Amino acid sequence: MKKIINTSKAPAPIGPYNQAVLSGNTLYTSGQIALDPITGELVLDDIKKETTQVLENMKAVLNEAEMSFENVVKTSIFISDMNNFSAINEVYATYFDEKNAPARETVEVANLPKFVNVEISMIAIK
């Protein structure tokens, strides 16, 4: 059985999907972009601030499912420019303990929703 996870502390979905779905002990999140859930504005000042907002949005979704970054077993990072990889990775590293970091792929794509620079999705297990 699946349980839908949604929180007002992360941006509302902009289509026919939910922020996350919990199936058994496994949480599957939708991708998060750098939308500020309070103002509804995109945080695009610089790539580090943008990445921080994405991860803070993801943190809110994980918390709603009573999980944290420690529960994450897999992340997918989609970026519009591989030249931003180092800056994104620098911020990402502050959210995960390197010894217990999840599996991950980072893929450069042509366009992302609202033409942002980074989108991240996760799989977590209780």
NUDREN-945315 format. One line per 8 residues: their letters; for each residue x, y, z of N, C-alpha, C, CB. Coordinates in pm, whole numbers. Atoms other than C-alpha are relative to their C-alpha. Glycine has a CB too. Example, Ala and Ser with C-alpha at 12.3 -4.5 7.8 and 13.67 -1.06 7.14 Angstrom:
! NUDREN-945315
as	89,-119,0,1230,-450,780,90,120,0,-99,3,125 ~ -82,-119,-6,1367,-106,714,-77,109,73,41,46,-142
//
This chain:
! NUDREN-945315
mkkiints	84,-119,0,0,0,0,88,125,0,-95,0,122 ~ -79,-122,6,125,347,-76,-67,112,78,22,43,-145 ~ 46,-117,-74,97,664,129,58,122,-70,42,-6,152 ~ -43,-122,65,113,1005,-36,59,93,106,-119,69,-74 ~ -68,-94,-89,357,1249,128,0,137,-66,146,-48,33 ~ -1,-138,45,302,1622,85,17,90,122,-130,36,-79 ~ -17,-97,-108,409,1917,300,-3,141,-57,132,-25,76 ~ 1,-140,42,353,2291,278,138,63,17,-105,80,80
kapapigp	-135,-51,-22,719,2332,379,91,-21,-121,62,-65,123 ~ -69,16,128,823,2238,25,-97,46,-108,47,-151,-24 ~ 89,-48,107,688,2369,-306,-106,-103,-39,83,37,-122 ~ 108,88,44,355,2226,-414,30,-50,-141,-137,75,3 ~ -19,53,136,362,2002,-722,-66,91,-103,-57,-143,-12 ~ 54,-85,106,304,2186,-1049,-62,-85,-112,110,91,-58 ~ 60,91,95,140,1889,-1220,-65,-116,72,103,-51,-100 ~ 69,114,-60,-34,1555,-1162,98,-99,66,-82,-73,-107
ynqavlsg	-92,85,-78,219,1416,-911,3,52,143,144,-1,-63 ~ -15,-39,-140,299,1432,-539,147,21,32,-62,-105,93 ~ -138,-23,-41,610,1540,-353,74,-131,25,5,87,126 ~ -62,131,-26,674,1180,-248,-110,-105,20,94,7,124 ~ 88,114,-26,518,836,-218,78,-97,88,-48,-70,-134 ~ -57,99,-90,590,601,71,-65,-134,-30,-20,40,150 ~ 49,135,28,556,234,-24,75,-94,94,21,-40,-152 ~ -66,79,-103,625,8,271,95,89,77,76,-120,-61
ntlytsgq	-101,-81,-68,948,142,419,81,85,-96,93,-90,78 ~ -78,-71,100,1068,301,95,-73,126,-46,28,-91,-119 ~ 52,-128,43,1017,667,9,59,36,-136,30,110,105 ~ -41,-44,133,1031,778,-354,-40,147,-13,-65,-88,-114 ~ 33,-141,11,1055,1154,-394,-5,45,-145,101,85,78 ~ -4,-69,129,973,1366,-692,119,95,4,-134,77,-30 ~ -110,-95,4,1244,1601,-807,-41,132,62,46,21,-143 ~ 21,-132,-57,1277,1925,-617,88,100,-73,30,0,152
ialdpitg	-76,-109,58,1386,2252,-771,6,111,104,-65,51,-134 ~ -26,-107,-98,1481,2580,-602,-115,101,10,127,73,-37 ~ 113,-88,-27,1133,2719,-546,-9,21,150,-133,-59,-57 ~ 18,-31,-142,1101,2895,-211,-147,-26,33,42,150,33 ~ 139,35,-28,786,2741,-57,-79,113,66,-5,-121,88 ~ 68,-112,-66,707,3062,134,-37,108,-101,89,60,110 ~ 25,-110,95,740,3319,-145,-49,-48,-136,127,81,-18 ~ 34,51,131,685,3093,-445,97,45,-107,-139,42,-37
elvlddik	-99,-50,94,987,3257,-606,115,-99,-18,55,135,46 ~ -118,81,24,1279,3075,-766,123,65,64,22,-21,-151 ~ -125,-47,-57,1613,3105,-587,110,-30,-102,31,-68,141 ~ -97,19,109,1855,3157,-875,117,98,12,-69,18,-135 ~ -108,-98,-21,2102,3409,-722,135,-54,-45,7,39,147 ~ -121,70,43,2389,3164,-766,-23,-149,20,126,51,79 ~ 24,144,2,2427,2789,-805,5,-60,140,103,-68,-89 ~ -6,53,-137,2520,2731,-438,-129,29,77,121,60,75
kettqvle	127,-34,-66,2212,2915,-309,-113,-83,-60,-31,152,-15 ~ 103,80,67,2000,2733,-566,2,-144,50,20,4,-153 ~ -14,138,-48,2135,2394,-461,-44,-13,146,145,-47,-15 ~ 42,1,-141,2083,2479,-93,-152,0,9,57,122,74 ~ 147,-3,-3,1717,2564,-161,-59,-133,-42,-53,112,-90 ~ 47,133,45,1669,2237,-350,11,-100,115,83,-50,-123 ~ -21,97,-108,1814,2038,-60,-84,32,123,148,-5,38 ~ 90,-36,-110,1615,2232,200,-143,-43,-31,6,153,26
nmkavlne	132,49,40,1299,2152,3,-7,-151,18,-30,37,-147 ~ -3,145,-15,1401,1787,-4,-1,-39,148,124,-59,-70 ~ -2,25,-145,1473,1798,371,-141,7,56,92,103,73 ~ 139,-15,-48,1114,1917,431,-84,-121,-39,-63,128,-57 ~ 73,118,45,976,1627,226,41,-123,82,24,-26,-151 ~ -48,112,-83,1195,1375,409,-54,10,142,155,-2,3 ~ 51,-18,-136,1092,1522,745,-149,-33,10,24,142,47 ~ 144,30,0,724,1494,653,-23,-151,3,-68,61,-125
aemsfenv	8,147,1,786,1120,598,72,-60,122,62,-56,-130 ~ -72,41,-121,966,1106,937,134,-65,-33,-86,-95,82 ~ -133,46,42,1303,1056,767,94,120,-5,-6,-72,-137 ~ -102,-103,15,1625,1250,720,95,-42,-111,78,24,134 ~ -99,34,103,1920,1253,482,72,-131,32,101,112,-16 ~ -61,127,-39,2056,957,679,-75,-120,-58,6,-12,152 ~ 81,109,56,1773,745,533,16,-13,-151,-145,23,34 ~ -10,-2,146,1859,832,172,101,-104,-48,41,141,-50
vktsifis	-87,104,57,2002,541,-28,39,30,-145,-68,-135,9 ~ -26,-28,142,1995,691,-379,-45,141,-32,-72,-104,-93 ~ 41,-131,50,1993,1038,-531,25,8,-150,75,115,74 ~ -18,-31,142,1955,1158,-886,8,151,-10,-117,-59,-91 ~ -19,-143,16,2091,1500,-972,0,31,-149,133,48,68 ~ 9,-44,138,1998,1668,-1297,45,145,-4,-146,-16,-58 ~ -53,-135,8,2195,1978,-1393,2,46,-145,140,8,62 ~ 5,-54,136,2177,2208,-1692,139,29,-56,-83,126,-1
dmnnfsai	-136,-32,45,2553,2271,-1705,100,-74,88,26,154,3 ~ -95,79,-76,2821,2023,-1597,111,86,61,61,-108,-89 ~ -97,-91,-60,3046,2322,-1526,-39,41,142,16,124,-86 ~ 47,-30,-135,2833,2373,-1211,19,-117,96,-146,41,-4 ~ -10,121,-80,2912,2023,-1084,75,22,132,69,-109,-79 ~ -82,-18,-121,3183,2126,-835,-74,82,106,132,69,-34 ~ 73,-84,-95,2972,2400,-674,-120,-75,58,-47,130,-68 ~ 114,81,-47,2666,2172,-652,50,-106,96,-76,-65,-119
nevyatyf	-55,106,-83,2878,1893,-509,48,54,135,116,-69,-72 ~ -45,-62,-125,3026,2128,-247,-117,19,98,67,136,-29 ~ 118,-17,-85,2678,2213,-113,-57,-136,38,-108,86,-72 ~ 53,136,-23,2556,1852,-148,76,-69,112,8,-85,-131 ~ -86,66,-100,2849,1733,66,-30,47,142,146,25,-31 ~ 33,-48,-135,2725,1945,359,-126,-68,55,-20,151,-2 ~ 122,67,-42,2402,1741,372,19,-150,24,-108,20,-104 ~ -25,144,-13,2558,1392,364,136,-26,63,-10,-69,-136
deknapar	-126,48,-56,2824,1219,571,66,-84,-109,-23,-83,133 ~ -67,67,113,3080,1102,313,9,-151,19,139,58,-18 ~ -14,145,-25,3123,761,479,-131,-75,-23,48,-24,143 ~ 131,65,14,2748,690,460,-84,62,-110,-74,8,131 ~ 73,-68,107,2656,889,151,-72,-101,-89,96,86,-84 ~ 76,90,87,2395,739,-83,67,-21,-136,-139,54,-21 ~ -38,15,141,2452,605,-432,-56,121,-74,-55,-137,-61 ~ 42,-122,68,2413,880,-689,42,-2,-146,59,123,69
etvevanl	-44,-33,135,2418,980,-1052,-27,149,-20,-73,-87,-108 ~ 17,-140,38,2456,1329,-1192,-1,5,-152,115,91,61 ~ 20,0,145,2330,1393,-1543,-23,142,-47,-118,-92,-40 ~ 26,-129,62,2352,1702,-1758,-116,-16,-98,128,54,-72 ~ 118,5,86,2024,1774,-1933,-16,134,-72,-128,-33,82 ~ 18,-122,78,1914,2030,-2191,-83,105,73,-65,-33,-134 ~ 89,-92,-70,1631,2186,-1987,-61,-69,121,-110,52,-93 ~ 68,48,-121,1473,2149,-1644,-125,86,20,95,7,126
pkfvnvei	121,-80,-23,1134,2269,-1514,34,145,37,-85,-64,111 ~ -18,-143,-24,1114,2650,-1510,141,47,-35,-31,33,145 ~ -136,-32,46,1462,2648,-1669,98,24,115,-5,122,-89 ~ -94,-7,-112,1636,2602,-1332,130,-69,-39,-61,-65,128 ~ -132,57,27,1995,2483,-1308,23,-136,63,106,94,47 ~ -19,127,-69,1956,2184,-1076,-134,-51,53,102,17,117 ~ 116,70,-55,1689,1931,-977,52,-129,63,-111,-30,-111 ~ -47,119,-71,1735,1649,-725,-121,-81,46,90,39,121
smiaik	99,93,-54,1524,1343,-646,73,-103,85,-82,-70,-115 ~ -62,95,-93,1585,1076,-382,-87,-122,23,28,67,132 ~ 66,119,-52,1497,729,-262,55,-19,140,24,-129,-93 ~ -42,16,-140,1505,675,115,-70,-122,59,-32,128,84 ~ 57,117,-67,1440,375,340,3,21,150,78,-128,-38 ~ 8,-10,-147,1322,372,701,79,-112,63,-146,-3,50
//
